[in-house]
Amino acid sequence: MKFLPIFMNIKDQPCLVVGGGQVASRKVYMLQRAGGDVTVVSPELCKELQRRVEAGELTHLAEDFSPEQVGKQVVIIAATDDEAVNRLVSETAKSHGIPVNVVDAPELCSFIVPSIIDRDPVQIAISTGGASPVLARLLRARLETFITSAYGRLARLVESYREKVKQKFSGSNEIRTFWEGILEGPVADLLMGGKDKLARETLQEAIENAKAPEKRGEVFLVGAGPGDPDLLTFRALRLMQQADVVVYDRLVSAGILDLVRRDAEFIYAGKAANKHAIKQENINALLVRLAKEGKKVLRLKGGDPFIFGRGGEEIETLMEEGVPFQVVPGITAAAGCASYAGIPLTHRDYVQSCMFVTGHLKDGSSDLNWTALSQPGQTVVFYMGLSQIEGLCAKLIEHGLPASTPAALVEKGTTQHQRVHIGDLGTLPQLVKDNKVEPPTLIIVGDVVKLHDKLAWFEPDGDEPMEYPLSG
């Protein structure tokens, strides 16, 4: 090792930062987050540091650095663009035996500042020994995805019960085994799912019984977004890596499935018009059965599970059966596809409201409130309406919208095979035929469609074949 990895307690201790620019400001912020009492030496300050001085958050010496300013500090950081000043700061600090860091000059440092993942009280420091700070930041970015803020809450929960556990168990091996069961079992799962109160109650019960609770089955109802894997949430990615079984829909692309734990079992439950791999009632029963077998079940759904995704129907059954579950929202197709098409769903110069509508109901009909949908000054987004495009357009025109009302079809939105077809209510059905538009396709109706030509930014290449999971 080139450097000894240590964590210093600088709470309420004097710290010195030499420099007044943006880099110095970042170092001041870091020291203050750790509780340091910071003094800044610099003739001039950037706006952020000046604001902190005016707020009384730090001390400012409006002068050049001199060795006389060094004395009782526990940490000194040099962050100027003057190499001679930085070297003088380094030599002075070292002569006093004070740890010193000189930004971007590891040869002048007695310590270096790592990239940090802060999940207070959990902290993870990543260092390349000064060889490549950029690489350290890239590694941190990857780890950030899997180390969620919940780990901080979990650490605080464990800390609050450490003494009780020590009193309950006699030996260190028993204590270690107990905590391993807690941190790998239901208590951690509950807290990660946002059920902090229940997690605490479960931990208390485990301490009273002197035994960690057994692992249990659970369902993760996860929104996979509109297609682009980069739009998944951190929580979705974390749960995808924990799944024993994956029950996935037709609109979940292969690129997203590739991010699921490799050794998981995959069960296809896709639906198309008049063609269901598994009926919804059977999907509900399947989720219950798998969870009661003690498995972690990932129910992976395109878009958001609570926006025309039948997520509500599924968790109704889970609740009735007493099966634990978590719900992870996803970027719904309307938001994702419209954004990638350069069509803002709301814009104060064009519309005052936005409506999301399903193109067909449970019984296959489209008996909608056409009067409400045909009002001016709003955006209407139709999900699953491609097969009934002629009827949808005709009804909107019949109930008052002009045939010239702008409308768009966003086909395979957010993917590298996205196509955007612009027309109006009068021409949209023919556009579908002429361009052989296929699902998944979102329909957007309203004046905001006019903004597509101006705001379109996404340029898919479409070279590779579109991959969706096997359908049987």
PyMOL commands that set and color helices and strands:
alter all, ss='L'
color gray80, all
select helices_A, chain A and resi 22-33+47-54+67-69+83-95+106-108+133-146+150-168+172-183+186-192+196-209+229-231+234-240+254-257+280-292+311-320+333-340+370-373+386-398+428-434+447-455
alter helices_A, ss='H'
color red, helices_A
select strands_A, chain A and resi 14-18+37-41+59-61+75-78+100-102+115-119+122-126+218-223+245-248+265-268+271-272+275-276+296-301+325-328+353-358+378-383+406-411+419-424+441-445
alter strands_A, ss='S'
color yellow, strands_A
deselect
rebuild
show_as cartoon
